[in-house]
Amino acid sequence: MNQLKTTGSEFFTGVRLLGKGFARYGRNPRLLLLGTIPAAITFALFVIGWVFLIIYIDDLANAATWFADDWSGVWRGLIEVGAGAAILVAAVLLSVLTFTALTLLIGDPFYESISEKIEEGLGGTPGAVDRPWYRTLWPSLVDSLRLVLLGVAVAVPLFLMGFIPVVGQTVVPVLNALVGGWLIALELTGVPFTRRGMRLADRRKILRANRALTLGFGIPVFLMLLIPIVAIVVIPAAVTGATLLTRRALGLDIEHEVRPAGPATALRPR
């Protein structure tokens, strides 16, 4: 019972970290503008992709159910509906992951600056590795591709489960949110972890030890990224929240902001 309460408490702490991310990010209009530009560019590309997907969803469902060409009309109709739903579920997971990965790639200098300013306000980044953003671009790209490939590997069984009546329309979306939330959290924490010289394996190990906290943060982000337009604002705010999540998982302070010393303090005799 105590374990369940602790898990629930950690989950809602993760949700609150996302709220803190929105609050901290929203205080700076300049960061607000810079952070939304890369997300807006990526969003425009994905809108085009989704328009084509919706236009051709019937054709894709027909192609995926070629084996049911000789079935009766009712059963063929049911399997085609299941196929269409399965395609959309898989597309949602992969779209959110690739949208996040591409946005972080395009806006890497902006999001690194946002994350670093958050940590500076909380006392700095212990263990930081001083490297220019273009030196971290390739490792970040490799880690992002690995996460997208992992998402593809997960999307395949979810796609197949989508053919199962009832299960495909109830259980699969829940699993989609759980898996998507976990992968999104891994993706977004790449910015503060990379600044410490840590790669994807380090992220997975540390966040796995804080699974409830991580899911509490990642699942709401995943669900909000499903909402058109809102996704543009969510990514930069989520980077801020992911920075707080990283600090919390590493046992660092996330509550007490360090204010720069004023002139009088700086010149005070020792």
PLY file of the C-alpha trace (Angstrom):
ply
format ascii 1.0
element vertex 270
property float x
property float y
property float z
element edge 269
property int vertex1
property int vertex2
end_header
0.00 0.00 0.00
2.81 2.40 0.91
4.57 1.48 -2.34
1.40 2.32 -4.29
1.07 5.67 -2.51
4.72 6.47 -3.21
4.32 5.57 -6.87
1.20 7.74 -7.15
2.95 10.61 -5.39
5.93 10.38 -7.75
3.64 10.25 -10.78
1.85 13.47 -9.80
5.19 15.08 -8.97
6.12 14.42 -12.59
2.90 16.10 -13.72
3.73 19.11 -11.54
7.20 19.31 -13.07
5.58 19.87 -16.45
3.43 22.62 -14.90
6.55 24.22 -13.44
8.14 24.01 -16.88
5.26 25.99 -18.40
5.43 28.54 -15.57
9.19 29.11 -15.78
9.29 29.17 -19.56
6.37 31.60 -19.78
8.14 34.21 -17.64
10.54 35.13 -20.43
8.84 36.49 -23.62
12.12 36.31 -25.56
12.58 32.62 -24.80
8.91 32.09 -25.58
9.42 33.45 -29.09
12.71 31.64 -29.76
11.38 28.33 -28.50
8.29 28.29 -30.69
10.05 29.00 -34.02
11.59 25.50 -34.52
8.36 23.85 -33.33
6.29 25.93 -35.77
8.54 24.91 -38.70
8.26 21.21 -37.81
4.52 21.51 -37.21
3.96 22.87 -40.72
5.79 19.87 -42.21
3.76 17.40 -40.16
0.44 19.02 -41.05
1.18 18.27 -44.71
2.03 14.67 -43.85
-1.16 14.15 -41.84
-3.33 15.66 -44.56
-1.98 13.08 -47.01
-2.41 10.28 -44.43
-6.07 11.15 -43.85
-6.76 11.47 -47.58
-5.31 8.02 -48.32
-6.25 6.21 -45.08
-8.91 4.11 -46.87
-6.43 3.02 -49.53
-3.86 2.13 -46.88
-6.44 0.15 -44.90
-7.44 -1.73 -48.06
-3.81 -2.52 -48.84
-3.20 -3.72 -45.27
-6.20 -6.08 -45.42
-5.46 -7.70 -48.78
-5.93 -11.11 -47.18
-9.63 -10.33 -46.55
-10.56 -9.60 -50.16
-12.76 -12.71 -50.34
-14.44 -12.22 -46.95
-18.10 -11.27 -46.60
-18.96 -7.58 -46.61
-19.53 -7.27 -42.84
-16.32 -8.99 -41.78
-14.27 -7.22 -44.41
-15.70 -3.88 -43.27
-14.80 -4.62 -39.65
-11.25 -5.66 -40.47
-10.77 -2.54 -42.62
-11.99 -0.30 -39.77
-9.58 -2.09 -37.43
-6.74 -1.64 -39.93
-7.51 2.07 -40.29
-7.52 2.51 -36.51
-4.28 0.53 -36.20
-2.59 2.69 -38.83
-3.68 5.87 -37.05
-2.49 4.59 -33.63
0.92 3.67 -35.05
1.09 6.97 -36.93
0.29 8.94 -33.77
3.14 7.32 -31.82
5.67 7.74 -34.62
4.49 11.29 -35.42
4.90 12.49 -31.84
8.37 10.92 -31.56
9.62 12.20 -34.90
8.01 15.61 -34.35
9.86 15.95 -31.04
13.16 14.64 -32.44
13.06 16.92 -35.50
12.02 19.97 -33.46
14.85 19.42 -30.97
17.29 18.95 -33.84
16.23 22.13 -35.64
16.09 24.18 -32.44
19.05 22.61 -30.61
20.84 25.92 -29.86
17.59 27.53 -28.67
16.56 24.67 -26.40
20.08 24.27 -25.03
19.99 27.97 -24.10
16.56 27.62 -22.46
17.64 24.56 -20.47
20.93 26.12 -19.42
19.24 29.31 -18.18
16.87 27.21 -16.06
19.80 25.39 -14.46
21.75 28.62 -13.94
18.79 29.96 -11.98
18.91 26.88 -9.76
22.62 27.03 -9.01
24.24 25.74 -12.20
24.87 22.36 -13.81
27.07 20.04 -11.73
29.22 17.89 -13.99
28.61 20.05 -17.05
30.81 19.37 -20.08
31.72 22.59 -21.89
31.20 21.82 -25.58
29.71 24.00 -28.35
26.28 22.97 -29.57
27.54 21.77 -32.94
29.80 19.23 -31.17
26.79 17.70 -29.44
24.61 17.69 -32.55
25.78 14.33 -33.94
25.49 12.37 -30.65
22.05 13.90 -30.11
21.01 12.92 -33.65
22.21 9.34 -33.15
20.32 9.03 -29.83
17.17 10.51 -31.41
17.33 8.04 -34.30
17.69 5.17 -31.84
14.58 6.34 -30.01
12.62 6.69 -33.24
13.66 3.17 -34.28
12.59 1.93 -30.86
9.28 3.67 -31.46
8.94 1.86 -34.79
9.65 -1.46 -33.08
6.90 -0.74 -30.54
4.47 0.57 -33.15
4.49 -2.73 -35.06
2.91 -4.87 -32.29
0.54 -2.02 -31.43
-0.45 -1.91 -35.09
-1.16 -5.66 -35.09
-3.11 -5.44 -31.83
-5.24 -2.75 -33.44
-6.89 -5.44 -35.56
-8.35 -7.08 -32.46
-11.94 -5.88 -31.87
-12.43 -3.84 -28.67
-8.79 -4.33 -27.60
-7.61 -2.28 -30.56
-9.89 0.60 -29.60
-9.39 0.52 -25.81
-6.21 -1.18 -24.61
-4.00 -0.12 -27.51
-4.52 3.67 -27.05
-3.64 3.31 -23.35
-0.48 1.36 -24.17
0.28 3.96 -26.83
0.15 6.75 -24.23
2.32 4.80 -21.75
4.98 3.91 -24.30
4.80 7.32 -25.98
5.10 9.13 -22.65
8.18 7.12 -21.71
9.91 7.64 -25.07
9.05 11.35 -25.14
10.56 11.82 -21.66
13.73 10.05 -22.84
13.83 12.32 -25.89
13.27 15.61 -24.07
15.76 14.95 -21.27
18.44 14.56 -23.91
19.20 18.29 -23.72
20.15 18.48 -20.00
21.73 14.99 -19.98
23.88 15.74 -23.03
25.13 18.91 -21.33
26.50 16.62 -18.62
28.20 14.39 -21.20
25.61 11.62 -20.71
24.15 9.54 -23.53
20.93 7.62 -24.06
22.05 4.61 -21.99
22.64 6.89 -18.99
19.23 8.49 -19.42
17.47 5.16 -19.58
19.20 3.87 -16.44
18.52 6.98 -14.35
14.95 7.52 -15.55
14.15 3.83 -15.14
14.99 4.24 -11.47
12.42 7.07 -11.43
9.82 5.43 -13.66
6.65 6.84 -12.04
8.13 10.35 -11.96
9.15 10.05 -15.61
5.76 8.76 -16.77
3.98 11.47 -14.78
5.91 14.00 -16.83
5.97 12.20 -20.18
2.36 11.05 -20.56
0.82 14.57 -20.33
3.42 15.84 -22.80
2.57 13.01 -25.20
-1.17 13.72 -24.94
-0.74 17.47 -25.42
1.40 16.90 -28.49
-1.63 15.26 -30.07
-3.46 18.61 -30.04
-2.80 20.71 -33.17
-1.21 24.14 -32.62
-0.76 23.44 -28.89
2.24 21.27 -29.82
4.12 24.40 -30.91
4.11 25.76 -27.35
4.41 22.40 -25.60
7.88 21.45 -26.85
9.86 24.43 -25.46
7.91 24.33 -22.17
8.49 20.57 -22.00
12.24 21.11 -22.46
12.09 23.34 -19.40
10.13 20.70 -17.50
12.54 17.99 -18.69
15.41 20.01 -17.25
13.64 20.01 -13.89
12.92 16.29 -14.27
16.61 15.63 -14.90
17.65 17.58 -11.83
15.04 15.81 -9.70
16.17 12.38 -10.95
19.79 13.29 -10.19
18.90 14.45 -6.68
19.49 18.16 -7.37
17.47 21.10 -6.06
14.58 22.29 -8.22
12.82 24.59 -5.76
15.21 27.33 -4.67
16.24 29.82 -7.31
19.66 31.44 -6.96
19.48 35.15 -7.57
22.60 36.93 -8.84
24.37 39.03 -6.22
23.79 42.76 -6.47
26.60 45.35 -6.61
26.52 45.88 -2.85
26.86 42.16 -2.19
29.57 41.72 -4.76
31.70 44.51 -3.24
31.10 43.57 0.38
34.46 43.11 2.23
35.22 39.55 3.27
0 1
1 2
2 3
3 4
4 5
5 6
6 7
7 8
8 9
9 10
10 11
11 12
12 13
13 14
14 15
15 16
16 17
17 18
18 19
19 20
20 21
21 22
22 23
23 24
24 25
25 26
26 27
27 28
28 29
29 30
30 31
31 32
32 33
33 34
34 35
35 36
36 37
37 38
38 39
39 40
40 41
41 42
42 43
43 44
44 45
45 46
46 47
47 48
48 49
49 50
50 51
51 52
52 53
53 54
54 55
55 56
56 57
57 58
58 59
59 60
60 61
61 62
62 63
63 64
64 65
65 66
66 67
67 68
68 69
69 70
70 71
71 72
72 73
73 74
74 75
75 76
76 77
77 78
78 79
79 80
80 81
81 82
82 83
83 84
84 85
85 86
86 87
87 88
88 89
89 90
90 91
91 92
92 93
93 94
94 95
95 96
96 97
97 98
98 99
99 100
100 101
101 102
102 103
103 104
104 105
105 106
106 107
107 108
108 109
109 110
110 111
111 112
112 113
113 114
114 115
115 116
116 117
117 118
118 119
119 120
120 121
121 122
122 123
123 124
124 125
125 126
126 127
127 128
128 129
129 130
130 131
131 132
132 133
133 134
134 135
135 136
136 137
137 138
138 139
139 140
140 141
141 142
142 143
143 144
144 145
145 146
146 147
147 148
148 149
149 150
150 151
151 152
152 153
153 154
154 155
155 156
156 157
157 158
158 159
159 160
160 161
161 162
162 163
163 164
164 165
165 166
166 167
167 168
168 169
169 170
170 171
171 172
172 173
173 174
174 175
175 176
176 177
177 178
178 179
179 180
180 181
181 182
182 183
183 184
184 185
185 186
186 187
187 188
188 189
189 190
190 191
191 192
192 193
193 194
194 195
195 196
196 197
197 198
198 199
199 200
200 201
201 202
202 203
203 204
204 205
205 206
206 207
207 208
208 209
209 210
210 211
211 212
212 213
213 214
214 215
215 216
216 217
217 218
218 219
219 220
220 221
221 222
222 223
223 224
224 225
225 226
226 227
227 228
228 229
229 230
230 231
231 232
232 233
233 234
234 235
235 236
236 237
237 238
238 239
239 240
240 241
241 242
242 243
243 244
244 245
245 246
246 247
247 248
248 249
249 250
250 251
251 252
252 253
253 254
254 255
255 256
256 257
257 258
258 259
259 260
260 261
261 262
262 263
263 264
264 265
265 266
266 267
267 268
268 269
